[in-house]
Amino acid sequence: MKVLVRRSGREAQRIIRDIAVLIRNTTWKCGRMERLVVNYLQRQLQRCGRAQTPVKDMLQYFKLSGKQKSEFFEAIKRLEKRHIIKIKEF
């Protein structure tokens, strides 16, 4: 059974200020939200020539709220753990 853990307000605010950088363009064994994040970063690379974007911009682009927002933060953490993206402090 999957248990969702609620992030503290401070941790969520820290993540929002950070920058996500695409390291590897792979979505193998990724969930829906992880695929959305990787595809967004890939499109940024194609359009702007850089594979990095503020997490805040991704939140605004996906228009997430409530439970979806917490799933987004969990997806970012999983992608970082799997070395697909890197979160840099801004």
N, CA and C atoms as an extended XYZ file, in Angstrom:
270
Properties=species:S:1:pos:R:3:atomname:S:1:resname:S:1:resid:I:1 pbc="F F F"
N         0.833       -1.183        0.000 N   MET     1
C         0.000        0.000        0.000 CA  MET     1
C         0.875        1.242        0.000 C   MET     1
N         0.577        2.173       -0.858 N   LYS     2
C         1.369        3.384       -1.001 CA  LYS     2
C         0.884        4.445       -0.007 C   LYS     2
N         1.805        5.014        0.715 N   VAL     3
C         1.469        6.053        1.684 CA  VAL     3
C         2.061        7.372        1.213 C   VAL     3
N         1.240        8.386        1.070 N   LEU     4
C         1.715        9.705        0.663 CA  LEU     4
C         2.176       10.471        1.895 C   LEU     4
N         3.346       11.027        1.804 N   VAL     5
C         3.889       11.803        2.905 CA  VAL     5
C         3.791       13.266        2.534 C   VAL     5
N         3.228       14.035        3.410 N   ARG     6
C         3.061       15.456        3.144 CA  ARG     6
C         4.366       16.192        3.422 C   ARG     6
N         4.790       17.002        2.498 N   ARG     7
C         6.019       17.780        2.635 CA  ARG     7
C         5.759       18.976        3.523 C   ARG     7
N         6.780       19.377        4.248 N   SER     8
C         6.627       20.572        5.077 CA  SER     8
C         6.600       21.799        4.168 C   SER     8
N         6.031       22.856        4.664 N   GLY     9
C         5.924       24.084        3.879 CA  GLY     9
C         7.276       24.638        3.485 C   GLY     9
N         8.235       24.559        4.409 N   ARG    10
C         9.575       25.075        4.113 CA  ARG    10
C        10.253       24.292        3.007 C   ARG    10
N        10.136       22.976        3.043 N   GLU    11
C        10.772       22.146        2.021 CA  GLU    11
C        10.150       22.403        0.653 C   GLU    11
N         8.842       22.535        0.594 N   ALA    12
C         8.163       22.822       -0.681 CA  ALA    12
C         8.602       24.177       -1.226 C   ALA    12
N         8.715       25.173       -0.368 N   GLN    13
C         9.147       26.499       -0.818 CA  GLN    13
C        10.588       26.467       -1.322 C   GLN    13
N        11.444       25.647       -0.698 N   ARG    14
C        12.830       25.532       -1.140 CA  ARG    14
C        12.886       24.905       -2.528 C   ARG    14
N        12.107       23.867       -2.737 N   ILE    15
C        12.098       23.197       -4.033 CA  ILE    15
C        11.568       24.128       -5.122 C   ILE    15
N        10.570       24.924       -4.804 N   ILE    16
C         9.992       25.840       -5.794 CA  ILE    16
C        11.032       26.848       -6.279 C   ILE    16
N        11.926       27.269       -5.407 N   ARG    17
C        12.945       28.259       -5.783 CA  ARG    17
C        14.095       27.649       -6.571 C   ARG    17
N        14.230       26.326       -6.597 N   ASP    18
C        15.354       25.654       -7.238 CA  ASP    18
C        15.158       25.533       -8.749 C   ASP    18
N        16.222       25.085       -9.411 N   ILE    19
C        16.217       24.900      -10.861 CA  ILE    19
C        16.395       23.419      -11.162 C   ILE    19
N        15.564       22.892      -12.056 N   ALA    20
C        15.663       21.492      -12.479 CA  ALA    20
C        16.468       21.424      -13.771 C   ALA    20
N        17.472       20.542      -13.800 N   VAL    21
C        18.346       20.370      -14.961 CA  VAL    21
C        18.215       18.941      -15.462 C   VAL    21
N        17.942       18.784      -16.745 N   LEU    22
C        17.823       17.454      -17.355 CA  LEU    22
C        19.216       16.876      -17.577 C   LEU    22
N        19.467       15.697      -17.009 N   ILE    23
C        20.757       15.026      -17.171 CA  ILE    23
C        20.650       13.953      -18.247 C   ILE    23
N        19.626       13.097      -18.149 N   ARG    24
C        19.413       12.019      -19.121 CA  ARG    24
C        17.977       12.077      -19.600 C   ARG    24
N        17.792       11.938      -20.895 N   ASN    25
C        16.450       11.971      -21.456 CA  ASN    25
C        15.911       10.544      -21.555 C   ASN    25
N        15.466       10.011      -20.429 N   THR    26
C        14.891        8.673      -20.421 CA  THR    26
C        13.670        8.667      -19.514 C   THR    26
N        12.648        7.975      -19.943 N   THR    27
C        11.445        7.852      -19.120 CA  THR    27
C        11.142        6.392      -18.847 C   THR    27
N        12.156        5.550      -18.920 N   TRP    28
C        11.977        4.124      -18.680 CA  TRP    28
C        11.592        3.896      -17.220 C   TRP    28
N        10.524        3.162      -17.005 N   LYS    29
C         9.984        2.859      -15.671 CA  LYS    29
C         9.585        4.117      -14.905 C   LYS    29
N         9.138        5.133      -15.609 N   CYS    30
C         8.681        6.365      -14.968 CA  CYS    30
C         7.162        6.411      -14.970 C   CYS    30
N         6.617        7.104      -14.008 N   GLY    31
C         5.179        7.309      -13.940 CA  GLY    31
C         4.736        8.461      -14.815 C   GLY    31
N         3.463        8.745      -14.789 N   ARG    32
C         2.884        9.790      -15.629 CA  ARG    32
C         3.488       11.155      -15.331 C   ARG    32
N         3.564       11.514      -14.050 N   MET    33
C         4.072       12.829      -13.682 CA  MET    33
C         5.556       12.967      -14.012 C   MET    33
N         6.329       11.898      -13.816 N   GLU    34
C         7.755       11.951      -14.152 CA  GLU    34
C         7.950       12.153      -15.654 C   GLU    34
N         7.122       11.477      -16.458 N   ARG    35
C         7.205       11.648      -17.912 CA  ARG    35
C         6.886       13.081      -18.314 C   ARG    35
N         5.893       13.673      -17.661 N   LEU    36
C         5.546       15.059      -17.967 CA  LEU    36
C         6.732       15.990      -17.698 C   LEU    36
N         7.406       15.789      -16.574 N   VAL    37
C         8.546       16.635      -16.208 CA  VAL    37
C         9.690       16.465      -17.207 C   VAL    37
N        10.045       15.219      -17.525 N   VAL    38
C        11.145       14.957      -18.458 CA  VAL    38
C        10.813       15.503      -19.844 C   VAL    38
N         9.593       15.306      -20.308 N   ASN    39
C         9.195       15.822      -21.626 CA  ASN    39
C         9.204       17.346      -21.654 C   ASN    39
N         8.789       17.979      -20.564 N   TYR    40
C         8.829       19.440      -20.489 CA  TYR    40
C        10.276       19.935      -20.597 C   TYR    40
N        11.186       19.314      -19.864 N   LEU    41
C        12.595       19.719      -19.917 CA  LEU    41
C        13.194       19.447      -21.299 C   LEU    41
N        12.776       18.360      -21.946 N   GLN    42
C        13.247       18.065      -23.296 CA  GLN    42
C        12.769       19.125      -24.288 C   GLN    42
N        11.510       19.548      -24.166 N   ARG    43
C        11.001       20.614      -25.042 CA  ARG    43
C        11.750       21.925      -24.803 C   ARG    43
N        12.087       22.217      -23.543 N   GLN    44
C        12.861       23.419      -23.237 CA  GLN    44
C        14.218       23.364      -23.922 C   GLN    44
N        14.833       22.188      -23.948 N   LEU    45
C        16.122       22.015      -24.609 CA  LEU    45
C        15.994       22.273      -26.106 C   LEU    45
N        14.931       21.761      -26.716 N   GLN    46
C        14.735       21.941      -28.152 CA  GLN    46
C        14.414       23.389      -28.501 C   GLN    46
N        13.595       24.042      -27.700 N   ARG    47
C        13.168       25.410      -28.001 CA  ARG    47
C        14.225       26.454      -27.654 C   ARG    47
N        14.760       26.370      -26.448 N   CYS    48
C        15.624       27.426      -25.922 CA  CYS    48
C        17.102       27.072      -25.942 C   CYS    48
N        17.432       25.816      -26.186 N   GLY    49
C        18.819       25.403      -26.204 CA  GLY    49
C        19.394       25.142      -24.825 C   GLY    49
N        18.538       25.073      -23.815 N   ARG    50
C        19.008       24.748      -22.465 CA  ARG    50
C        18.029       23.777      -21.833 C   ARG    50
N        18.588       22.828      -21.095 N   ALA    51
C        17.765       21.783      -20.491 CA  ALA    51
C        17.551       22.065      -19.016 C   ALA    51
N        17.356       23.320      -18.684 N   GLN    52
C        17.101       23.660      -17.290 CA  GLN    52
C        16.000       24.702      -17.216 C   GLN    52
N        15.254       24.633      -16.136 N   THR    53
C        14.160       25.574      -15.937 CA  THR    53
C        13.837       25.640      -14.453 C   THR    53
N        13.367       26.776      -13.974 N   PRO    54
C        12.938       26.846      -12.572 CA  PRO    54
C        11.728       25.946      -12.320 C   PRO    54
N        11.704       25.350      -11.153 N   VAL    55
C        10.593       24.467      -10.780 CA  VAL    55
C         9.301       25.277      -10.739 C   VAL    55
N         9.403       26.537      -10.351 N   LYS    56
C         8.234       27.417      -10.293 CA  LYS    56
C         7.568       27.544      -11.661 C   LYS    56
N         8.378       27.644      -12.723 N   ASP    57
C         7.829       27.730      -14.075 CA  ASP    57
C         7.086       26.459      -14.462 C   ASP    57
N         7.614       25.303      -14.053 N   MET    58
C         6.938       24.041      -14.352 CA  MET    58
C         5.602       23.964      -13.630 C   MET    58
N         5.576       24.407      -12.372 N   LEU    59
C         4.314       24.413      -11.616 CA  LEU    59
C         3.275       25.281      -12.306 C   LEU    59
N         3.692       26.447      -12.794 N   GLN    60
C         2.760       27.337      -13.482 CA  GLN    60
C         2.306       26.737      -14.806 C   GLN    60
N         3.211       26.078      -15.519 N   TYR    61
C         2.876       25.481      -16.808 CA  TYR    61
C         1.861       24.349      -16.645 C   TYR    61
N         2.079       23.470      -15.641 N   PHE    62
C         1.190       22.336      -15.436 CA  PHE    62
C        -0.093       22.707      -14.699 C   PHE    62
N        -0.154       23.892      -14.086 N   LYS    63
C        -1.340       24.369      -13.351 CA  LYS    63
C        -1.784       23.340      -12.305 C   LYS    63
N        -0.851       22.967      -11.429 N   LEU    64
C        -1.114       21.952      -10.418 CA  LEU    64
C        -1.607       22.578       -9.123 C   LEU    64
N        -2.414       21.823       -8.391 N   SER    65
C        -2.869       22.277       -7.081 CA  SER    65
C        -3.206       21.066       -6.229 C   SER    65
N        -3.141       21.250       -4.927 N   GLY    66
C        -3.543       20.195       -3.997 CA  GLY    66
C        -2.722       18.941       -4.100 C   GLY    66
N        -3.385       17.809       -4.256 N   LYS    67
C        -2.730       16.505       -4.294 CA  LYS    67
C        -1.796       16.389       -5.499 C   LYS    67
N        -2.183       16.974       -6.614 N   GLN    68
C        -1.335       16.925       -7.809 CA  GLN    68
C        -0.007       17.622       -7.561 C   GLN    68
N        -0.043       18.695       -6.782 N   LYS    69
C         1.172       19.432       -6.476 CA  LYS    69
C         2.127       18.576       -5.653 C   LYS    69
N         1.603       17.851       -4.673 N   SER    70
C         2.457       16.983       -3.863 CA  SER    70
C         2.984       15.822       -4.703 C   SER    70
N         2.188       15.306       -5.628 N   GLU    71
C         2.661       14.258       -6.529 CA  GLU    71
C         3.785       14.774       -7.418 C   GLU    71
N         3.685       16.039       -7.832 N   PHE    72
C         4.722       16.669       -8.644 CA  PHE    72
C         6.038       16.722       -7.878 C   PHE    72
N         5.992       17.149       -6.609 N   PHE    73
C         7.207       17.229       -5.802 CA  PHE    73
C         7.805       15.837       -5.572 C   PHE    73
N         6.954       14.836       -5.357 N   GLU    74
C         7.439       13.468       -5.193 CA  GLU    74
C         8.095       12.966       -6.486 C   GLU    74
N         7.504       13.312       -7.632 N   ALA    75
C         8.066       12.896       -8.916 CA  ALA    75
C         9.436       13.524       -9.128 C   ALA    75
N         9.587       14.777       -8.768 N   ILE    76
C        10.880       15.447       -8.911 CA  ILE    76
C        11.920       14.767       -8.033 C   ILE    76
N        11.544       14.434       -6.810 N   LYS    77
C        12.479       13.743       -5.910 CA  LYS    77
C        12.875       12.378       -6.463 C   LYS    77
N        11.913       11.630       -7.025 N   ARG    78
C        12.227       10.321       -7.599 CA  ARG    78
C        13.162       10.456       -8.793 C   ARG    78
N        12.905       11.450       -9.652 N   LEU    79
C        13.767       11.661      -10.814 CA  LEU    79
C        15.182       12.047      -10.385 C   LEU    79
N        15.281       12.839       -9.342 N   GLU    80
C        16.601       13.225       -8.849 CA  GLU    80
C        17.326       12.008       -8.251 C   GLU    80
N        16.602       11.181       -7.549 N   LYS    81
C        17.179        9.980       -6.943 CA  LYS    81
C        17.688        9.018       -8.014 C   LYS    81
N        16.987        8.957       -9.152 N   ARG    82
C        17.370        8.073      -10.255 CA  ARG    82
C        18.383        8.725      -11.198 C   ARG    82
N        18.864        9.923      -10.879 N   HIS    83
C        19.870       10.655      -11.653 CA  HIS    83
C        19.401       10.966      -13.072 C   HIS    83
N        18.126       11.286      -13.204 N   ILE    84
C        17.584       11.705      -14.501 CA  ILE    84
C        17.579       13.230      -14.570 C   ILE    84
N        17.265       13.874      -13.453 N   ILE    85
C        17.369       15.326      -13.366 CA  ILE    85
C        18.234       15.668      -12.160 C   ILE    85
N        18.677       16.911      -12.133 N   LYS    86
C        19.428       17.410      -10.982 CA  LYS    86
C        18.774       18.696      -10.532 C   LYS    86
N        18.608       18.836       -9.224 N   ILE    87
C        18.013       20.040       -8.666 CA  ILE    87
C        19.155       20.917       -8.149 C   ILE    87
N        19.296       22.096       -8.752 N   LYS    88
C        20.323       23.044       -8.322 CA  LYS    88
C        19.664       24.159       -7.532 C   LYS    88
N        20.331       24.588       -6.479 N   GLU    89
C        19.804       25.714       -5.702 CA  GLU    89
C        20.001       26.993       -6.487 C   GLU    89
N        19.015       27.837       -6.419 N   PHE    90
C        19.037       29.102       -7.169 CA  PHE    90
C        19.588       30.202       -6.333 C   PHE    90
